[in-house]
Structures are given as C-alpha cells and as structure tokens.
Amino acid sequence: MPNLQTFHRYTGIGSALLVLILSITGLLLNSANLELDQRFISNSWLLEEYSLGEFPVHSYAAGDTIVSKSGRYLYLNEKVTLEINESLIGSIALQEDILIALPNSLLLVSKAGEVIDQLFDYSGLPVRPQALMTDSIGGVLMKGKNSVWRSDQTLSQWRALSDSNIAWPDAIETPRILSAQIQHHARTHEISLERMLLDLHSGRLFGKIGETLMSLSAIALIFLALSGVYVWSRRL
C-alpha cells in the first residue's frame, strides 16, 4: 500500500495543472450569463494558434456606399451590418436603401445598416441571383442562371427580359484603409471566447499533444478517485 500511496500522491501533483485547467474552463463554460459566445479573442498569439491569416475583402459599389464581405460579416463601408455565411454577389443603391445580392436571396437594407427585408425564391424572387445592377431608368436588373429579370424598386413584380447582352458590374477594389479596418474586425471576431475555452478544455487548442494530455489528466482523475477510496478504505 505505501507504493500505491506514493503513486497516488505523485499522480495528483503531476496532473494538478491540467486538472485545474479542466476545472476552471468547465466552470466558465457552464456560466451562461457570461455570454462567452458573444465575446471574441483578439490576442495575436491565440489567433496564430488557429492559423488565422489575412481575411480577403470582396466589395461592390452601391452609390456612395461600399458593400463588403469578409469572414462571417457583411459591411456597409466600415460598419458591420450582418453576420452571414454566404458570399457577396453584388449590390446597388436604390432611392432610400441598398439592395444586396447573395447566392440564394436579395437583401434589402437601409443606408444605416438596418435589415428591412430579404427575398427568397419561395417569397417572390424568380431565380437565384448571379449579378445585380440598375438600368437607365432606375429599374432593378437581376441575372439568373439562364435568364435576366427586371423589377421596379418595390421588388414586388419581376418580368423576364429577352436581352442577355448586358455588361454586369464587377467587384471593385476595396480602398486600402477600409480593407485594413474590415480585415482587422473580421479576424478579431472569428473565434469566440466560448470556442477557445472549449478547445482549451479538450486540449484541441494545442493539437494532438494537447488532446493527449487532457485525456491523460482525465484518466489521472479516475485513478486518483479510485486509489483514494482504496487507500481510505484500508485505513478503516
């Protein structure tokens, strides 16, 4: 039994740090009021552990507003408008608002960034958008896979056009300062504190070595519990 007591003691000492990490991260993850999924890490070392490099910025002009997509976010100039997982296909300025084309919908937002409406193929949109522009009299032109459609700015009625020889606008080069601002925001709002704590709790933050160490610490906890009970019972 002395050998078991010694082994029990040194196992506890050796795994103390890992057990402490498991316990603290577990407590934090169970604290819903901390809203960890709404907080993000910006530490450069931690971001490098996730191999996060530069985030490309794709932009289209909409009048005097630049609509951009980078990472998980959609921007009007430098302002975050929406978190989306879709790519940006195009944008145009209407009289009061901005119309944005996504792969499966048209998104109508105010110039202040407030989402007004979103049109899908099951709610009045005739086809999935592939490009977007306005014609000479302010009508909305939308390119589908094999067709071109026109609507007025109410977007309530769409009419198929026979003319397919239209020069659709391309993405623009994002101004350097704006691109840097957007990239910084997108990069520092990619990994939530909740995800980081989950990865630390499981050891995934440090790859296979970290996962192995955390698994060993769990095994050590089981051993400490069983050996502690056994040593205690022998003293009765």
C-alpha positions as CSV (number, residue, x, y, z in Angstrom):
1,M,0.0,0.0,0.0
2,P,2.9,2.5,0.6
3,N,3.7,2.2,-3.1
4,L,0.1,2.9,-4.1
5,Q,0.0,5.9,-1.7
6,T,3.2,7.3,-3.3
7,F,1.9,6.8,-6.8
8,H,-1.4,8.4,-5.8
9,R,0.5,11.4,-4.4
10,Y,2.7,12.0,-7.4
11,T,-0.1,11.4,-9.9
12,G,-2.0,14.2,-8.1
13,I,1.0,16.5,-8.2
14,G,1.8,15.7,-11.8
15,S,-1.8,16.3,-13.1
16,A,-2.6,19.3,-10.8
17,L,-2.2,21.9,-13.5
18,L,-4.2,20.0,-16.1
19,V,-6.9,19.3,-13.6
20,L,-7.0,23.0,-12.7
21,I,-7.4,23.9,-16.4
22,L,-10.2,21.4,-16.8
23,S,-12.0,22.6,-13.7
24,I,-11.7,26.4,-14.4
25,T,-12.7,26.0,-18.1
26,G,-15.6,23.8,-17.1
27,L,-16.9,26.3,-14.6
28,L,-16.6,29.1,-17.1
29,L,-18.4,27.2,-19.9
30,N,-21.2,26.4,-17.5
31,S,-21.8,30.1,-16.7
32,A,-24.4,31.0,-19.3
33,N,-24.7,34.6,-18.0
34,L,-21.1,35.4,-19.1
35,E,-22.3,35.3,-22.8
36,L,-19.0,33.8,-23.9
37,D,-20.3,33.1,-27.4
38,Q,-20.6,36.9,-27.8
39,R,-17.0,37.7,-26.8
40,F,-14.1,37.2,-29.1
41,I,-10.3,36.7,-28.7
42,S,-8.0,39.3,-30.3
43,N,-4.7,38.1,-28.9
44,S,-2.3,37.6,-31.8
45,W,-0.7,34.5,-30.3
46,L,-4.0,32.8,-29.8
47,L,-5.1,33.8,-33.3
48,E,-1.9,32.3,-34.7
49,E,-2.7,29.0,-32.9
50,Y,-5.9,28.9,-35.0
51,S,-3.9,29.6,-38.2
52,L,-5.9,32.7,-39.0
53,G,-4.2,34.7,-41.7
54,E,-5.5,37.7,-43.6
55,F,-9.2,37.7,-44.5
56,P,-9.9,38.6,-48.1
57,V,-12.4,41.5,-48.6
58,H,-14.8,41.4,-51.5
59,S,-16.6,44.7,-52.3
60,Y,-19.2,46.2,-54.6
61,A,-20.2,49.8,-55.0
62,A,-23.8,50.9,-54.1
63,G,-23.8,54.6,-54.9
64,D,-21.6,56.3,-52.4
65,T,-21.6,53.2,-50.1
66,I,-19.2,50.3,-50.4
67,V,-20.7,47.0,-49.5
68,S,-18.1,44.4,-48.4
69,K,-18.0,40.8,-47.2
70,S,-15.1,39.4,-45.2
71,G,-15.0,36.4,-42.9
72,R,-18.5,35.9,-41.4
73,Y,-19.6,39.5,-41.8
74,L,-21.3,41.9,-44.2
75,Y,-20.2,45.6,-44.0
76,L,-21.6,48.9,-45.3
77,N,-18.4,50.9,-45.5
78,E,-16.7,50.1,-42.2
79,K,-19.9,49.3,-40.3
80,V,-20.9,45.7,-39.6
81,T,-24.4,45.1,-40.9
82,L,-25.0,41.3,-40.6
83,E,-23.3,38.0,-39.9
84,I,-23.8,35.7,-42.8
85,N,-22.1,32.6,-44.2
86,E,-22.9,33.4,-47.9
87,S,-20.7,35.1,-50.4
88,L,-21.4,38.6,-51.8
89,I,-22.6,38.7,-55.4
90,G,-23.4,42.3,-56.0
91,S,-25.1,45.5,-54.6
92,I,-26.9,48.5,-56.0
93,A,-28.2,51.7,-54.4
94,L,-32.0,52.4,-54.6
95,Q,-33.6,55.7,-53.7
96,E,-33.6,55.2,-50.0
97,D,-32.0,51.8,-49.4
98,I,-29.4,49.4,-50.6
99,L,-30.1,46.1,-52.4
100,I,-27.6,43.3,-51.9
101,A,-27.4,40.1,-53.9
102,L,-26.4,36.9,-52.1
103,P,-26.3,33.4,-53.7
104,N,-29.8,32.5,-52.5
105,S,-31.6,35.8,-51.9
106,L,-31.8,39.6,-52.2
107,L,-31.2,41.5,-49.0
108,L,-32.7,45.0,-48.6
109,V,-31.0,47.2,-46.0
110,S,-31.2,50.8,-45.1
111,K,-28.2,53.0,-45.6
112,A,-27.8,53.0,-41.8
113,G,-27.4,49.2,-42.0
114,E,-30.8,48.1,-40.7
115,V,-32.1,45.0,-42.4
116,I,-35.5,45.8,-44.0
117,D,-36.4,42.6,-45.9
118,Q,-34.9,39.5,-47.5
119,L,-36.4,37.9,-50.7
120,F,-36.0,34.2,-51.4
121,D,-37.2,32.1,-54.3
122,Y,-40.2,30.9,-52.2
123,S,-41.2,34.5,-51.3
124,G,-41.4,36.2,-54.7
125,L,-37.8,36.0,-56.1
126,P,-38.0,34.4,-59.6
127,V,-34.5,33.0,-59.7
128,R,-31.3,32.8,-57.6
129,P,-29.2,35.9,-58.2
130,Q,-25.9,35.8,-60.1
131,A,-25.5,39.5,-60.7
132,L,-27.3,42.8,-60.0
133,M,-27.5,46.3,-61.5
134,T,-29.9,49.1,-62.3
135,D,-30.9,50.2,-65.8
136,S,-31.0,53.7,-67.2
137,I,-34.4,54.5,-65.7
138,G,-33.7,53.1,-62.2
139,G,-35.2,49.6,-62.6
140,V,-33.6,46.6,-60.9
141,L,-31.9,44.1,-63.2
142,M,-31.1,40.7,-61.9
143,K,-29.2,37.9,-63.7
144,G,-30.2,34.3,-63.2
145,K,-28.6,31.2,-64.5
146,N,-30.3,31.3,-67.9
147,S,-32.3,34.5,-67.8
148,V,-32.4,38.2,-67.0
149,W,-35.2,39.7,-64.9
150,R,-36.4,43.3,-64.3
151,S,-38.3,44.8,-61.4
152,D,-39.1,48.3,-60.3
153,Q,-37.7,49.5,-56.9
154,T,-40.6,48.0,-55.0
155,L,-39.3,44.5,-55.9
156,S,-42.8,43.2,-55.9
157,Q,-43.1,42.2,-59.6
158,W,-40.4,40.6,-61.8
159,R,-40.5,40.4,-65.6
160,A,-38.3,38.2,-67.8
161,L,-36.2,40.1,-70.4
162,S,-35.1,38.7,-73.7
163,D,-31.9,40.8,-73.8
164,S,-29.0,39.0,-72.3
165,N,-26.2,41.1,-73.7
166,I,-25.8,43.2,-70.5
167,A,-22.4,44.3,-69.1
168,W,-22.8,43.3,-65.5
169,P,-20.7,45.2,-62.9
170,D,-17.7,43.5,-61.4
171,A,-16.4,43.7,-57.8
172,I,-14.4,46.8,-57.0
173,E,-11.0,47.0,-55.4
174,T,-11.6,47.8,-51.7
175,P,-9.8,51.1,-50.6
176,R,-6.7,50.2,-48.7
177,I,-7.7,51.8,-45.4
178,L,-11.2,50.4,-45.5
179,S,-9.9,47.0,-46.3
180,A,-7.5,47.1,-43.3
181,Q,-10.3,48.1,-41.0
182,I,-12.6,45.3,-42.2
183,Q,-9.9,42.7,-42.1
184,H,-9.0,43.6,-38.6
185,H,-12.6,43.4,-37.4
186,A,-13.2,40.1,-39.3
187,R,-10.1,38.5,-37.9
188,T,-10.6,39.5,-34.3
189,H,-14.3,38.5,-34.4
190,E,-13.9,35.0,-35.8
191,I,-13.0,32.9,-32.7
192,S,-15.4,33.3,-29.7
193,L,-14.2,33.0,-26.2
194,E,-16.6,30.1,-25.8
195,R,-14.9,28.2,-28.6
196,M,-11.4,29.0,-27.3
197,L,-12.4,27.7,-23.8
198,L,-13.9,24.5,-25.3
199,D,-10.7,23.9,-27.3
200,L,-8.6,24.5,-24.2
201,H,-10.9,22.3,-22.1
202,S,-10.5,19.4,-24.6
203,G,-6.8,20.2,-25.4
204,R,-7.6,20.8,-29.1
205,L,-6.1,24.3,-28.8
206,F,-2.6,22.6,-28.8
207,G,-3.3,19.9,-31.3
208,K,-2.8,16.2,-30.8
209,I,-0.3,16.8,-27.9
210,G,-2.9,18.9,-26.0
211,E,-5.7,16.3,-26.6
212,T,-3.4,13.5,-25.3
213,L,-2.5,15.5,-22.2
214,M,-6.1,16.3,-21.4
215,S,-7.1,12.6,-21.9
216,L,-4.3,11.6,-19.6
217,S,-5.5,14.1,-17.0
218,A,-9.0,12.6,-17.2
219,I,-7.5,9.1,-16.7
220,A,-5.5,10.5,-13.8
221,L,-8.6,11.9,-12.1
222,I,-10.3,8.4,-12.4
223,F,-7.2,6.8,-10.9
224,L,-7.0,9.4,-8.1
225,A,-10.6,8.8,-7.2
226,L,-10.3,5.0,-7.1
227,S,-6.9,4.9,-5.4
228,G,-8.0,7.5,-2.8
229,V,-11.1,5.4,-2.0
230,Y,-9.0,2.3,-1.8
231,V,-6.3,3.8,0.5
232,W,-9.0,5.3,2.7
233,S,-10.9,2.0,3.0
234,R,-7.7,0.2,4.0
235,R,-7.4,2.5,7.0
236,L,-10.8,1.7,8.4
